[in-house]
Amino acid sequence: MKNMYIIPLLLCLFTTAINAQDVSNLITDRPKSSVSSFLLPKGSFQIETGYFYSENKIDSDYEFREYNLNTTLVRYGLGRSVELRLSQSLNRFSITEPDGTYNMTSSIRGIPTLIGAKVNLVPLKEKTQLSVQGMFGGNLFDVNDFDSFNTQVDFRLMVDHLISERLSIGGNFGVNYYDESSQTGVVYSAYASRVLSKTGKLSAFAELNGVLIDESEHEHYGNVGLTYAIKPNMQIDLMTGFGLSEAAKDFTFGFGFSVLLPHK
């Protein structure tokens, strides 16, 4: 297991209890890898966008870096129990040898494009929320590959529980499929979120997540991050993570911005 020192950090992040007031109206998926079970109010739009970077060594001979220049999720509250979702990423990657003899950088790619919905399964006033999400898409806007469409499917069950006004826990469990590599994976996550400031504007999270992939080593990650509510409907975020298995990316880092446009 790589970077085992991240586990004590994940456990210690939530040891201090601080009162919370005026909590932000936003409930975002980013910067976690997990999907929240909570839905937007009917008629509301929410945009979550940002930058994401990861790096990994391949067989100790090559260094692989991926730059997600614009990871955007657009959400719309269709009804009390249904939310429509559209996600799109612009990314590029580079592969280099440590001695500099080989260096390759890809062009910017518009992948993946996913569209789907989240459906709530319990009354929204309950402290424990249970929802399901289905997303479907692929390389719809990849200008470098017009000849083929590589299907991607993501289906998962999400649960969240509000322990108090300042502390919540949750998790995801589901499957995804990539047509390009003909791989089906089982995805999982478990996380905790805590409000850190008396105003409720500053919060932190810790997360364990991963994917169990057919015929390959499993990927496991530990992530931590912060969110800060500039306004009740605007939030900035910061995260970092480490791979906890040999197949996982060594290091990840991201930051972003989210805004809620409520129905009037």
C-alpha positions in Angstrom: 0.0 0.0 0.0 1.3 3.4 -1.0 1.3 6.6 1.2 -0.2 4.9 4.2 0.3 8.1 6.2 -2.8 9.5 4.6 -5.0 7.3 6.7 -4.2 8.9 10.1 -4.8 12.3 8.4 -8.2 11.2 7.2 -9.2 10.1 10.7 -7.8 13.2 12.5 -9.4 15.7 10.3 -12.8 15.5 12.1 -11.7 15.4 15.8 -12.7 19.0 16.7 -16.3 19.9 17.2 -17.2 23.5 16.2 -20.6 25.1 16.2 -22.2 25.9 12.8 -24.5 28.7 11.8 -25.7 30.0 8.5 -24.7 26.9 6.6 -24.3 27.4 2.8 -27.3 26.6 0.6 -25.0 24.6 -1.7 -24.6 20.9 -1.6 -22.0 20.0 -4.2 -20.4 16.8 -5.5 -17.1 18.5 -6.1 -14.4 18.4 -4.9 -15.1 14.8 -3.7 -15.1 11.8 -6.1 -18.4 10.8 -4.5 -21.8 11.8 -5.6 -24.2 13.4 -3.0 -27.6 11.8 -2.5 -29.2 15.3 -2.1 -31.1 16.9 -5.0 -31.4 20.5 -6.1 -34.7 22.2 -5.4 -37.2 22.2 -8.3 -36.4 24.7 -11.0 -32.8 25.4 -9.8 -29.6 25.3 -11.8 -26.2 24.5 -10.3 -22.9 24.7 -12.1 -19.8 23.0 -10.6 -16.5 23.5 -12.5 -12.8 23.4 -11.9 -9.3 22.0 -12.6 -8.0 18.6 -11.8 -4.4 17.2 -12.0 -3.0 13.7 -11.5 0.3 12.0 -11.9 1.5 8.4 -11.9 4.7 6.4 -12.7 4.2 3.6 -15.2 6.5 0.6 -14.6 9.0 3.0 -13.1 10.0 3.9 -16.6 7.5 6.6 -17.6 5.7 9.4 -15.8 2.1 9.9 -16.8 0.4 13.3 -16.1 -3.2 14.2 -16.8 -4.6 17.7 -16.8 -8.4 18.1 -16.6 -8.6 21.7 -17.6 -12.3 22.2 -17.1 -14.3 19.5 -15.3 -17.9 20.8 -15.5 -21.1 19.4 -14.0 -24.4 21.1 -14.8 -27.4 20.2 -12.6 -31.1 21.0 -12.9 -33.9 20.3 -10.4 -36.6 18.8 -12.6 -38.9 18.0 -9.7 -39.0 17.2 -6.0 -37.4 13.8 -6.6 -35.6 14.1 -10.0 -32.5 16.0 -11.0 -31.1 16.1 -14.5 -27.3 16.1 -14.9 -24.7 16.8 -17.7 -21.0 16.5 -17.2 -18.2 17.4 -19.6 -14.4 17.5 -19.2 -11.6 19.1 -21.3 -8.4 17.3 -20.7 -4.9 16.5 -22.0 -2.1 14.2 -20.9 1.6 13.8 -21.2 4.0 10.9 -21.0 7.7 11.4 -20.3 10.8 9.4 -19.4 12.6 10.6 -16.2 15.8 11.1 -18.2 14.0 13.3 -20.8 14.6 11.1 -23.8 10.9 10.7 -24.5 8.3 13.4 -24.2 4.8 13.2 -25.7 1.8 15.6 -25.0 -1.7 15.0 -26.3 -4.0 17.6 -27.8 -7.0 18.9 -25.8 -9.8 16.3 -25.7 -13.4 16.9 -24.9 -14.1 13.7 -23.0 -16.1 12.3 -21.5 -19.6 13.7 -22.1 -22.2 12.1 -19.8 -25.9 12.9 -19.4 -28.3 11.3 -16.9 -30.4 11.8 -13.9 -30.5 11.4 -10.1 -33.6 10.1 -8.4 -34.3 10.5 -4.7 -35.9 7.4 -3.0 -36.9 8.8 0.4 -38.6 12.0 1.7 -36.3 15.0 1.4 -36.9 16.0 5.1 -35.4 12.9 6.5 -31.8 13.0 7.9 -30.9 9.9 5.9 -31.1 10.3 2.2 -31.0 7.5 -0.4 -30.8 8.2 -4.2 -29.8 6.5 -7.4 -28.0 7.9 -10.4 -27.6 6.8 -14.0 -25.2 8.5 -16.4 -24.6 7.5 -20.1 -22.3 9.0 -22.7 -18.7 8.8 -24.1 -16.4 10.8 -26.4 -19.3 12.8 -28.1 -17.2 16.0 -28.4 -13.8 14.5 -28.9 -12.6 16.3 -32.1 -9.7 13.8 -32.4 -11.9 10.7 -32.8 -14.9 11.3 -35.0 -14.9 7.7 -36.4 -15.8 5.9 -33.3 -18.0 6.4 -30.3 -16.8 4.8 -27.0 -19.6 4.2 -24.7 -19.3 5.0 -20.9 -22.0 4.1 -18.4 -22.1 4.9 -14.7 -24.8 3.7 -12.3 -24.6 4.1 -8.6 -26.5 4.1 -5.3 -25.8 7.1 -2.9 -26.5 7.5 0.8 -26.0 10.4 3.2 -26.7 10.7 6.9 -26.7 14.0 8.8 -25.3 13.2 12.3 -25.6 16.8 13.4 -25.8 20.3 11.8 -22.0 20.2 11.5 -21.2 16.6 10.7 -22.4 14.2 8.0 -21.3 10.9 6.5 -22.1 9.1 3.3 -21.0 6.8 0.5 -21.6 5.4 -3.0 -21.7 2.0 -4.5 -22.2 1.1 -8.1 -20.7 0.0 -11.4 -19.2 1.6 -14.5 -18.5 0.4 -18.0 -16.0 1.6 -20.5 -16.5 0.4 -24.1 -13.1 1.6 -25.2 -11.3 -0.8 -22.9 -14.2 -3.3 -22.5 -13.9 -2.9 -18.7 -16.6 -3.1 -16.1 -15.7 -1.8 -12.7 -17.3 -1.7 -9.2 -17.0 1.8 -7.7 -17.2 2.6 -4.0 -16.7 5.5 -1.7 -17.1 6.4 2.0 -16.7 10.0 3.3 -17.3 12.4 6.1 -17.9 16.1 6.0 -17.6 18.6 8.9 -18.3 22.3 9.2 -15.2 24.0 10.6 -16.2 27.6 11.2 -18.8 29.2 13.4 -20.4 30.9 10.3 -20.7 27.6 8.5 -18.8 28.9 5.5 -15.7 26.7 5.9 -16.0 22.9 5.7 -13.7 20.0 5.2 -14.1 16.4 4.0 -12.1 13.1 4.1 -12.9 10.4 1.6 -11.8 6.8 0.7 -12.8 5.7 -2.7 -11.8 3.4 -5.5 -12.8 1.1 -8.3 -12.5 -2.7 -8.6 -11.7 -3.4 -12.3 -11.9 -6.6 -14.2 -8.7 -8.5 -14.8 -6.5 -5.8 -13.3 -5.3 -4.5 -10.0 -7.8 -2.4 -8.0 -7.5 1.3 -7.5 -7.9 2.8 -4.0 -7.5 6.5 -3.1 -7.6 8.7 0.0 -8.7 12.3 -0.5 -9.0 15.4 1.7 -10.3 18.8 0.9 -11.9 22.1 1.9 -14.9 24.1 0.7 -15.6 27.8 1.4 -18.9 29.5 0.8 -18.2 33.0 -0.6 -22.0 33.6 -0.6 -24.9 31.2 0.3 -25.0 30.3 -3.4 -21.3 30.4 -4.3 -18.5 28.1 -3.2 -14.8 27.6 -3.9 -13.0 24.3 -3.2 -9.6 22.7 -2.9 -8.6 19.0 -2.7 -5.7 16.7 -2.8 -5.4 12.9 -2.8 -3.0 10.0 -2.8 -3.1 6.5 -4.3 -3.3 3.7 -1.7 -2.7 0.8 -4.1 -0.1 0.1 -6.8 -2.6 0.5 -9.7 -3.8 3.9 -8.4 -2.5 7.3 -9.5 0.3 8.5 -7.1 -1.0 12.0 -6.5 -4.1 14.1 -7.4 -4.8 17.8 -6.9 -7.8 20.0 -7.8 -9.6 23.3 -7.2 -12.9 24.8 -8.4 -15.9 27.0 -8.2 -19.7 26.2 -7.9 -22.7 28.5 -8.1 -26.4 27.8 -7.5 -29.0 29.7 -9.5 -32.2 29.2 -7.6 -35.7 29.2 -9.1 -37.5 32.5 -8.7 
